[in-house]
Amino acid sequence: MENDLRGWGVSEEQYRYLAEHAEDLVFRMSAEYEIEWISPSVRSLGWEPAEVVARRPWEFVSPDDVVLLERVEDDLRRDGHASLDVRLRGKDERFRWFSFRMSEVESTGGGVCRIGSGRLIEAERRTRQLLSQSEDRYHAIVSTLIDPHVMLQAIRDQTGGIVDFLYVDANDAACRYTGLSYKELVGSRLLELLPGQARQGMFEAYCRVIETGEPLIIDDYRFVQDLAVMLGEERRYDVRVVRIGDSLSYVWRDVTDRYRERQALASSEERFRLAVSHVPMGIAVLDLTDSFVEVNPALCQFLERDEKWLLSHRLEHVLVPGELARFRQMRRALLEGKSTAESAEQAFFTGTGGVVTLKNGVALARDADGSPNSFVCQLVTTDGRADRPDPGRGAEWIRVTVAAPTHASLAGESMAALLDSDSRVAVASVSSLSGLQGQVSTDNTDVVVLVTSPDSATLQQVSDVLAELEAHPTVGLVVVAPVRRRDVQGLLTEGKRPVAHLALSTGLDAQTLVQAMLATNEGLSILDGPSATGDAATPLDRLTERELEVLDLLARGLDNAAIAAELVVTTKAVENCIGSIFRKLDLSDEFGINRRVRASLLYLEWPVSGRSRS
């Protein structure tokens, strides 16, 4: 071996010293592939050098990799050197990846031998495998994208400046959109294919993405196409560009149709606004809660209200009592698809306190998917001012404001619904003291009906309302509360205000409410109404403790999801419990959604003592 190494200018002693202290696996083989010497680093495989010498490499190479040795022989004969990656068997029978490089050198006897080295590449192989898997996932995702996607690699000049971008990858959608095959697109240059990108500043924007790493996000980007398939055509695009190394991941979406639809919609809406603003008939657009969302000048003139006031109110605030029920019949017919348009002559309050009769034609507007989104009302005059009295104090009608705190809103709505059916009453609803102040201060209220919640805050609520009404001594007050008369009598009799107290009981109905309001409107007080302490059995006595708990939350205005969260149960459990409550209270399906209101009213009318069972 000494003679063979002299040609390298290395003594055998030096060679062995280097090999024995190297981490790599160093070896010498004869021309017949017999291992003549191997470095101590073979111990990393569990073998002692003596166990390997005089054996052949294929005894240690994985059977799957033996075929690679044959290729090495060809490379050695042709080039004098070869490299390969193979798995070597350790003494523990495990295979590990090594990367080898070998050279063929002459022996002093005129023959040849092979000298080589190998290093462990397990970690590199795992990294390569993960990288390959990542690239496979990337190509799988990109190839299935509906939107076109390309990879653009920066092309730089000698100074390092970017002069163009090269297409290095493209998905099927990109090829279809450009009208080019993958081979035609990949390898081409951006500015050769789309020179307009430089003229319109996009090339400069792409360079900034490479330089700063900041993604490029543009919507409705206007571009006059250079592509042959749509040459000269103006298109609109949403563009997303992200830097990956010295390349760009580029996704675009052609949104030309969306842009044109938006433009057409904007033009249509503008034409509608212009038309509505100048027609002599009143136009109102109501949302599904009957709130005004758009009104025209003619309607403001008919109702003697400004636009701002109308847009902050609902239709019920301008309809004369009794008319709301007719409007709801029309709206129900539209929602149920029984007709495409409804009309009726209806009486409306004006801002000056008068009444005007208008023919109200109502149609239902729907979204593109057929879902209802608003009601459009067209109102025209009939016989001018109606021959109806101004519903002021002492007139045939009285103006009532139902005040209910937020947590008693369902009870308040129920009371408003009861009163709305009476033609002698004009009903408005508020849920806060500020809302009550607004109603009373504009002289729109003759009587306030305070509906309180079934809790200990009733007396405070009564006190707050009395304080709010202090500047309006002629406004009557009817307190509908789940408390005993003696608990509120002191508060209600302190002043000279006409007042009435009605305890929540099974005897409370619309007639009782209206009689109390008529009395207070005439300046009388009623403090001998039905008692709240009756012990007669009611359908609610059939309910379990859990059902009463659910009904209590229902009466406070909570929906099923909120009740489920409060009781820490599933929404399905709440639905089942409410169904049981309806059955026990004999509320059949014919009441529809009003069953919740009816059940809440029964509960609020139930004596307070009945709600606490021992």
Order of alpha helices (4+ residues) and beta strands (2+ residues): alpha-alpha-beta-beta-alpha-alpha-beta-beta-beta-alpha-beta-beta-alpha-alpha-alpha-alpha-alpha-beta-beta-beta-alpha-beta-beta-alpha-alpha-alpha-beta-beta-beta-beta-alpha-beta-alpha-beta-alpha-beta-alpha-beta-alpha-alpha-alpha-alpha-alpha
